[in-house]
Amino acid sequence: MLAGGGIAGIAWETGVLRGIADEVPDAARVLLGAEILVGTSAGSTVAAQLGSGLDIGELYDRQLAAASAEIDPGVSIETITGVFLAALTDPDATTTEKLRRIGEIALSTPTVAEDVRRAVIEHRLPSHSWPDRDLRVTAIDTATGELVVFDKSSGVGLVDAVAASCAVPGVWPPVTIGQRRYMDGGVGSTVNMAVAADCDAAVALVPSGRSSPSPFGSGAVAEVDGFTAPTLGIFADDEALAAFGANPLDPACRMPSAEAGRAQGRRIAADVAGFLSGLQ
């Protein structure tokens, strides 16, 4: 389970996996070879990258590369928060109704063109083809507010699926697929544990603190802790949160977030290995 968290989240999740590989390679091999990968928003990028065939060392090095195709949206966290607040003004509205309202705001907010944003996602992904593995990518239909899960049987290209999952409302344009338009899969839940309901165990990488608030429901911590199967939740520690900076969508946070993730991965590698060995 690879959760949402912007550019910082992509870098941190990649770094965590690299750090685990540094300390306990066997544990990293189990994680990286997971039968099912579920990606939400930033996590959809990491999940697709893991399915590309590149090893974790190569993926981590990409996060530290000086050159990057990422673009600064020029949008503050306060602006993003405003999008959510505008949708939450009616206390009697259901979550789906609130998500539809966010979808309306996403559709009406001026952003870069879809093709400009799509080019960024193309550069992020080493492969533009769905892997043979079970990769599940989440997005939300702007018209209905419903969660949609794309996979290789959906008839949707991988780049489009990941672009939809990463389409932060009010920041990036909703993605057109067929006659529908989709926004960020992390709007309702950053981790979407329910998408893995058929799994016997789960490891969730969540690039936020355990105390981070959620606009809907009880948040990622409750989702992870309440999952019906054995679950290990890895949340960003204080050092990682400091590395993310004030805006996890700012390309400048990429390198420090990757390095902080690698350091945290090294610190928790033994715990991860213990959890995985307990499943055998």
C-alpha positions in Angstrom: 0.0 0.0 0.0 1.7 3.2 -1.2 -0.2 6.3 0.0 -0.4 9.9 -1.3 1.8 12.7 -0.3 3.0 14.8 -3.3 6.5 14.9 -4.6 7.8 14.5 -1.1 5.8 11.3 -0.7 7.2 9.8 -3.9 10.7 10.5 -2.8 10.2 9.4 0.8 8.5 6.1 -0.1 11.3 5.3 -2.5 13.9 6.3 0.1 12.2 4.1 2.8 12.4 1.1 0.5 16.0 1.8 -0.4 16.9 2.1 3.3 15.3 -1.2 4.1 17.3 -2.8 1.3 20.5 -1.3 2.8 20.0 -3.0 6.1 17.9 -6.2 5.4 18.0 -7.0 1.7 15.8 -10.1 2.2 13.0 -8.0 3.7 13.2 -5.5 0.9 13.0 -8.3 -1.7 9.7 -9.5 -0.1 8.3 -6.0 -0.1 9.4 -5.2 -3.6 8.1 -8.5 -4.9 4.7 -8.1 -3.3 2.0 -9.9 -5.2 -0.3 -6.8 -5.1 0.7 -3.1 -5.3 -1.9 -0.5 -4.5 -1.0 3.1 -5.3 -2.9 6.3 -4.3 -1.8 9.7 -5.7 2.0 9.9 -5.1 1.9 6.2 -4.2 0.5 5.4 -7.7 3.7 6.8 -9.1 5.9 4.7 -6.8 3.8 1.6 -7.4 4.1 2.0 -11.2 7.8 2.6 -10.9 8.2 -0.6 -8.8 6.4 -2.5 -11.6 8.7 -1.1 -14.3 11.5 -3.6 -13.7 14.0 -1.0 -12.4 15.6 -2.0 -9.1 15.1 0.1 -6.0 18.7 1.5 -6.3 18.0 2.9 -9.7 14.7 4.3 -8.6 16.3 6.0 -5.6 19.0 7.5 -7.8 16.3 9.0 -10.0 15.1 10.9 -6.9 18.5 12.3 -6.3 19.2 13.3 -10.0 19.8 17.0 -10.5 17.6 17.2 -13.5 13.8 16.7 -13.1 10.7 17.1 -15.3 8.7 18.2 -12.2 7.0 21.6 -12.4 6.1 23.9 -9.6 2.3 24.4 -9.6 2.7 27.7 -7.7 -0.1 26.7 -5.4 0.3 26.9 -1.6 -1.0 24.4 0.9 -3.4 27.1 2.1 -5.0 27.2 -1.3 -5.4 23.4 -1.3 -6.9 23.5 2.2 -9.3 26.1 0.9 -10.6 23.7 -1.7 -11.5 21.2 1.0 -13.0 23.8 3.3 -15.2 25.0 0.5 -16.6 21.5 0.1 -17.0 20.9 3.9 -19.2 23.8 4.7 -22.4 21.7 4.7 -22.3 19.5 7.8 -25.2 17.4 6.6 -23.6 16.5 3.3 -22.4 12.9 2.8 -18.8 12.2 2.0 -19.7 11.4 -1.6 -21.6 14.7 -1.9 -18.5 16.5 -0.5 -16.3 14.7 -3.0 -18.6 15.7 -5.8 -18.3 19.3 -4.6 -14.5 19.0 -4.6 -14.8 17.6 -8.1 -16.7 20.6 -9.3 -14.0 22.9 -7.8 -11.3 20.8 -9.5 -13.1 21.2 -12.9 -13.5 24.9 -12.6 -10.1 25.9 -11.3 -7.6 27.2 -13.9 -4.4 25.0 -14.0 -1.8 24.0 -16.6 -3.2 22.1 -19.6 -3.8 18.3 -19.3 -1.1 17.5 -21.9 1.5 19.6 -19.9 0.8 17.7 -16.7 0.7 14.3 -18.6 4.2 15.0 -19.9 5.4 15.2 -16.3 3.8 11.8 -15.4 5.4 10.3 -18.6 8.8 11.4 -17.4 8.1 9.9 -13.9 7.4 6.4 -15.2 10.3 4.3 -16.5 7.7 2.1 -18.3 4.4 3.2 -19.8 3.0 -0.3 -19.9 1.1 -2.1 -17.1 3.3 -4.7 -15.4 2.3 -8.4 -15.3 1.8 -7.9 -11.6 -1.4 -6.9 -9.9 -1.1 -3.1 -9.8 -4.1 -1.2 -8.6 -4.3 2.6 -9.1 -7.0 4.7 -7.4 -8.7 7.8 -8.6 -12.0 9.6 -8.0 -14.7 10.4 -10.6 -15.3 14.1 -10.4 -18.9 13.8 -11.4 -20.0 11.1 -9.0 -17.4 11.4 -6.1 -16.9 7.6 -6.3 -13.6 5.8 -5.9 -12.4 4.1 -9.1 -9.6 1.5 -9.2 -7.7 1.1 -12.5 -5.7 -2.0 -13.3 -4.4 -3.7 -16.4 -7.8 -5.0 -17.3 -9.5 -1.6 -17.2 -8.6 -0.6 -20.7 -6.9 2.6 -19.5 -3.3 3.4 -20.2 -0.9 3.4 -17.2 0.2 7.0 -17.7 -3.4 8.2 -17.8 -4.3 6.1 -14.7 -1.3 7.5 -12.7 -2.0 11.0 -13.9 -5.6 10.7 -12.7 -4.5 9.4 -9.4 -2.1 12.3 -9.0 -4.6 15.1 -10.1 -4.7 17.1 -6.9 -7.9 19.3 -7.1 -7.2 22.9 -7.4 -3.6 22.2 -8.4 -3.5 20.0 -11.4 -6.2 19.4 -14.1 -8.6 16.5 -13.8 -7.7 13.8 -16.2 -10.0 12.9 -19.1 -10.5 9.2 -19.7 -13.2 8.4 -22.2 -16.2 10.5 -21.3 -15.3 10.8 -17.6 -12.9 13.1 -15.8 -10.9 12.0 -12.7 -9.1 13.6 -9.8 -6.6 12.5 -7.2 -7.3 9.2 -5.6 -6.2 10.5 -2.2 -8.9 13.1 -1.8 -11.2 10.8 0.2 -8.4 8.7 1.7 -4.7 8.9 1.3 -4.2 5.2 1.6 -7.5 3.5 0.5 -6.9 0.3 2.5 -10.3 -1.1 1.4 -8.8 -1.6 -2.1 -6.6 -4.4 -0.5 -9.5 -6.1 1.2 -8.7 -9.4 -0.5 -5.1 -9.5 0.8 -3.9 -11.7 3.6 -1.5 -9.1 4.9 -0.4 -5.5 4.1 2.4 -3.1 4.5 1.4 0.5 4.2 3.8 3.4 3.5 2.2 6.6 4.5 4.1 9.9 4.0 2.4 11.8 6.8 2.6 11.7 10.6 0.4 9.5 12.7 -1.2 12.6 14.1 -1.9 14.3 10.7 -5.6 15.3 10.4 -7.9 14.0 7.8 -10.8 16.0 6.2 -12.9 12.8 5.9 -13.4 10.0 8.3 -10.9 9.1 11.0 -7.8 9.2 8.7 -5.0 6.9 7.6 -4.0 5.8 11.0 -7.4 4.4 11.8 -7.6 2.8 8.3 -4.3 1.1 8.7 -4.8 0.0 12.3 -8.3 -1.2 11.6 -7.4 -3.3 8.6 -8.8 -6.8 9.0 -5.5 -8.6 8.1 -2.1 -8.3 9.7 -0.8 -4.9 8.8 2.4 -2.9 9.3 1.9 0.9 8.9 5.0 2.9 8.3 4.4 6.6 8.8 6.8 9.5 8.2 8.8 10.3 11.4 9.7 13.8 12.6 12.9 14.0 10.6 11.1 13.1 7.4 8.3 15.6 8.1 10.9 18.3 8.5 12.5 17.3 5.2 9.1 17.6 3.4 9.0 21.3 4.2 6.0 23.5 4.1 4.7 22.3 0.7 5.1 18.6 -0.3 4.3 19.6 -3.9 7.3 21.8 -4.2 10.0 20.0 -6.4 12.6 21.4 -4.1 11.6 18.9 -1.4 12.4 15.9 -3.6 16.1 15.2 -2.6 15.8 15.9 1.2 12.6 13.8 1.3 14.4 10.9 -0.4 17.4 11.1 1.9 15.1 11.3 5.0 13.2 8.3 3.8 16.3 6.3 3.3 17.5 7.1 6.8 14.1 6.1 8.2 14.1 2.9 6.2 17.4 2.0 7.7 16.1 2.6 11.2 13.0 0.5 10.8 14.4 -2.3 8.7 14.7 -4.7 11.6 11.0 -4.1 12.6 9.9 -4.6 9.0 11.9 -7.9 8.8 10.3 -9.0 12.1 6.8 -8.3 10.8 7.4 -10.2 7.5 9.0 -13.2 9.3 5.9 -13.4 11.5 3.7 -14.0 8.5 5.5 -17.1 7.5 
